C-alpha cells in the first residue's frame, strides 16, 4: 500500500512537471529548421546540450527518431548529427523503459499474466539480437517498443545495446538527408534514399534468417522429443 502511494505521488508530480515543461517544447511543426537555427545551430556547446535534451524529451513522448536525426544532420552535419541523435535516442530508450518498469510493470503483469508470461519467455533469450532486428526494420513504433520492453522482464543492458546499434543505420541516413537539405545537395538526398532502402533490405534479411534459425531450433527440439519417446517405447516393449 505504501509503495503504491509513493508511485502515485511520483507519477502525479511528474505529470505536473511535464505539463509545465511541455509547453516549452517545440511540438509538431515548431520543431523545424527555424527552431534549430534559433536554438542549436552555431550556438556551440550550449546548442548541443539544448538539442540533446529537447530530443530526449520529444522522443520520450513519441516523436520519430528519424526526424530528430534529420534535424541533427541539419544542425551539426552528418557525423555529429548522427552521434548526438543516436545518443539521445538511446537515452530516451532508457528513460521510457525504466518509467514503464517502475510505474506500470506490476499492474500489467497482474492484469495480463498469461500474455506477459509468453512474452517474457520469448524475450528471455537473444535480447540483443531481437532488439537489433526490430530497430533495423523501417516500420514500427519506437515509443511502443520501449514501453513493451519496460513492462516485461527483458534485461535492460542488452536491450539498450541492441537498440542503439540498430538505430545507427537510419540515424546515419536521416542525418545525411538533413545535411543534404542544408547544402542543397541532390546527391546527398539520393544517397540517403538508396541507403534507406539498403538498410530496410538488410533488416528484412536478418529478420528472415533469425526466424529460420528459430524454426530450425524448434524442429530440432521436436525431433529430439520424438527420438526420446521412441527410445522409451522400445525399452518398454523389451
ZAMARGU-4260 file (C-alpha; in steps of 0.2 Angstrom, whole numbers, plus 5000, padded with zeros to 4 digits):
<rodrens>
0) 5000/5000/5000 | 5014/5012/5005 | 5023/5008/4989 | 5008/5011/4978 | 5005/5028/4987
5) 5023/5033/4983 | 5022/5028/4965 | 5005/5038/4963 | 5013/5053/4971 | 5028/5052/4960
10) 5018/5050/4945 | 5006/5065/4948 | 5022/5075/4952 | 5030/5070/4936 | 5014/5073/4925
15) 5013/5091/4933 | 5031/5095/4929 | 5029/5088/4912 | 5013/5098/4909 | 5023/5114/4914
20) 5038/5110/4904 | 5029/5103/4889 | 5023/5120/4885 | 5041/5125/4881 | 5044/5110/4870
25) 5044/5113/4851 | 5030/5102/4846 | 5024/5097/4828 | 5028/5110/4815 | 5038/5121/4828
30) 5052/5108/4829 | 5058/5114/4812 | 5074/5121/4803 | 5069/5138/4810 | 5069/5132/4828
35) 5086/5123/4825 | 5093/5139/4818 | 5087/5149/4833 | 5092/5137/4847 | 5105/5125/4842
40) 5115/5128/4826 | 5131/5139/4828 | 5127/5140/4847 | 5142/5130/4852 | 5141/5118/4867
45) 5125/5126/4873 | 5117/5122/4857 | 5122/5104/4858 | 5115/5102/4876 | 5099/5111/4870
50) 5097/5099/4855 | 5101/5083/4866 | 5089/5087/4880 | 5075/5093/4869 | 5077/5077/4858
55) 5077/5065/4873 | 5061/5073/4879 | 5052/5073/4861 | 5057/5055/4858 | 5051/5050/4875
60) 5034/5057/4870 | 5034/5048/4853 | 5042/5060/4841 | 5050/5049/4827 | 5069/5047/4830
65) 5071/5049/4811 | 5065/5067/4812 | 5077/5070/4827 | 5092/5063/4816 | 5086/5074/4801
70) 5087/5090/4812 | 5104/5084/4819 | 5111/5082/4802 | 5104/5099/4798 | 5111/5107/4813
75) 5128/5099/4816 | 5132/5089/4800 | 5132/5070/4796 | 5144/5063/4809 | 5140/5074/4824
80) 5121/5074/4820 | 5121/5055/4819 | 5131/5054/4835 | 5120/5066/4845 | 5104/5060/4839
85) 5109/5041/4842 | 5114/5046/4860 | 5098/5055/4863 | 5088/5040/4856 | 5097/5028/4867
90) 5094/5040/4882 | 5076/5041/4878 | 5075/5022/4877 | 5082/5020/4895 | 5071/5034/4902
95) 5055/5026/4894 | 5060/5008/4899 | 5063/5012/4917 | 5047/5023/4918 | 5036/5009/4912
100) 5045/4997/4923 | 5043/5007/4939 | 5025/5013/4936 | 5017/5000/4925 | 5025/4983/4925
105) 5017/4976/4941 | 5000/4982/4936 | 5002/4974/4918 | 5010/4958/4924 | 4995/4955/4935
110) 4981/4960/4923 | 4989/4951/4908 | 4998/4937/4917 | 4996/4924/4903 | 5001/4935/4889
115) 5016/4943/4899 | 5022/4925/4903 | 5023/4921/4885 | 5031/4937/4880 | 5044/4936/4894
120) 5048/4918/4889 | 5051/4925/4871 | 5062/4939/4876 | 5072/4929/4889 | 5085/4924/4876
125) 5095/4933/4862 | 5088/4950/4868 | 5102/4960/4859 | 5099/4952/4843 | 5080/4953/4844
130) 5081/4972/4849 | 5093/4975/4835 | 5082/4967/4822 | 5067/4977/4827 | 5076/4993/4826
135) 5083/4989/4809 | 5066/4987/4802 | 5059/5003/4793 | 5041/5000/4801 | 5037/5000/4820
140) 5034/5012/4834 | 5050/5017/4844 | 5040/5023/4859 | 5029/5007/4859 | 5044/4996/4858
145) 5052/5004/4873 | 5036/5003/4883 | 5033/4985/4880 | 5051/4981/4885 | 5048/4991/4901
150) 5033/4981/4907 | 5042/4964/4903 | 5056/4956/4912 | 5068/4959/4897 | 5086/4963/4903
155) 5089/4982/4900 | 5108/4982/4895 | 5107/4970/4880 | 5090/4978/4875 | 5098/4996/4875
160) 5114/4990/4867 | 5105/4981/4853 | 5093/4996/4851 | 5107/5008/4850 | 5116/4998/4836
165) 5100/4995/4827 | 5097/5014/4827 | 5113/5018/4818 | 5109/5015/4800 | 5093/5025/4800
170) 5101/5039/4810 | 5116/5040/4798 | 5103/5040/4783 | 5092/5054/4790 | 5107/5064/4796
175) 5114/5063/4778 | 5097/5069/4772 | 5097/5084/4784 | 5114/5089/4779 | 5109/5087/4760
180) 5095/5100/4764 | 5107/5112/4772 | 5119/5112/4757 | 5105/5109/4744 | 5114/5093/4738
185) 5103/5082/4727 | 5117/5069/4728 | 5116/5068/4747 | 5097/5066/4746 | 5098/5052/4733
190) 5112/5043/4743 | 5101/5044/4758 | 5086/5036/4749 | 5097/5022/4742 | 5105/5019/4760
195) 5087/5018/4767 | 5082/5005/4755 | 5098/4995/4758 | 5095/4996/4777 | 5077/4990/4775
200) 5083/4976/4765 | 5096/4971/4777 | 5084/4972/4792 | 5072/4961/4782 | 5086/4948/4778
205) 5092/4947/4796 | 5074/4945/4802 | 5071/4931/4790 | 5087/4922/4794 | 5083/4924/4813
210) 5066/4917/4810 | 5073/4902/4801 | 5085/4899/4815 | 5071/4899/4827 | 5061/4887/4816
215) 5076/4876/4814 | 5079/4875/4833 | 5060/4871/4836 | 5061/4857/4823 | 5077/4850/4831
220) 5069/4850/4848 | 5053/4841/4841 | 5064/4828/4833 | 5074/4826/4849 | 5057/4823/4859
225) 5051/4811/4846 | 5068/4801/4847 | 5067/4801/4866 | 5049/4795/4866 | 5053/4781/4853
230) 5068/4776/4864 | 5057/4774/4879 | 5044/4765/4870 | 5057/4752/4863 | 5064/4749/4881
235) 5046/4747/4887 | 5042/4734/4874 | 5058/4724/4878
</rodrens>
